[in-house]
Amino acid sequence: MNIERIGAGFNPNIGTGMERAQPSQFGHILDAAVRLLDETSRAEHDLASLQMDFIAGRTDDILAVSLAEQRAQIAVTFTTQLTSRVLDAYRQIMNMQV
């Protein structure tokens, strides 16, 4: 029995997330992370602006303020969780024995 044919073209890393990332893929991931941080910062800035308008009496739309608050809170929570998971993955990779 010829066992060379059984393993022909077999890549043990396929589907495990261990495939080599292309440099362009890393660039896309980095760009997405920067956009996420920008969106989170923008949501926080919009909230602060709406809160100041509400406090100063320039608007009475409490619903817009509440929605902006929820949007900012969700964005910050998501960004924090994503950052934590990326750091955990980095630590796991650095602790791997080669």
N, C-alpha and C positions, 0 to 999 in steps of 0.2 A: 504494500500500500504506500503510495506516494503522499507524504504529509505536506510537501511543499505547496501543493495545489490548495490545500485547506486554508492555509494562512495567506494565500496570494491576495494582495491588495487590502489586507486587513489593517485597519488603523485603530488601535485600542483606545485612542482618545476621542473618537467621533461620538458626539452626543453626550459627552461628560463635561463639557465646558472647558476642557483642557486643550482645545485646538489653539494653535498659535494665532494670536490676534495680529492682523495686518496693521501697519503703522497708520493707515488711513482710518481704520476702525477706532484706534485709540484716540485719534484726533477728533472723531465724531463724538466719542464718549466724553472727552474733555470739553468740547464745545457745548454739549448738552448740560454738563455740570455747571459751566459758567452761566449758561442761559437760566438754569434753575436758580442759581444764586441771585441773578439779576431780577428775575420775576419775584422772588421772595422779598428782595429789598424794595422793589417797586410796590408790592402789596403793603408792606409796612409803611412806606412813605404815603401811599394813598390813604391808609387808615389814619395816620397822624394828621393829614390835611383835612380829612372829613371831620375828625374829632375837633379840630381847632375851629372849623367853620360852624359846627354845631354849638360849641361852647360860646363862640362870639355872636351867635344868633344869626349868622348869614344863611343858615339852612335849618329847617325843622324836620328834615327827612331822617327820622331815627332808624327806619328800615335800611336805608343805604349805609348808615354808620354801622349797624349790626351786621349787615352782610359783609362789609369791608373788614370788620373785626374777625368774623369767622373765616373769611378768605385768607387773611394774614396769619391767623392761628394755624390753619391747616397747612399753609405753605411752610411756615417755620417748623412745624412738627414733621412734615414730610422731609424737609431738608435735613433736619437733625437726625432722623432715623436713617436716611440714606447715607449720611456722613458716617454714622456709627457703624453701619454694615460694611461700608467700604474700608474703614479702618480695621474692623475685625478681620475682613478678608485679607488685607495687607499683612496683618500680624500673623495670620495662619500661614500665609505663603512664606513669610520670613522665618517662621519656626519649622518649616518643612526641612527634613534632612534629604540631601541630594545623594 
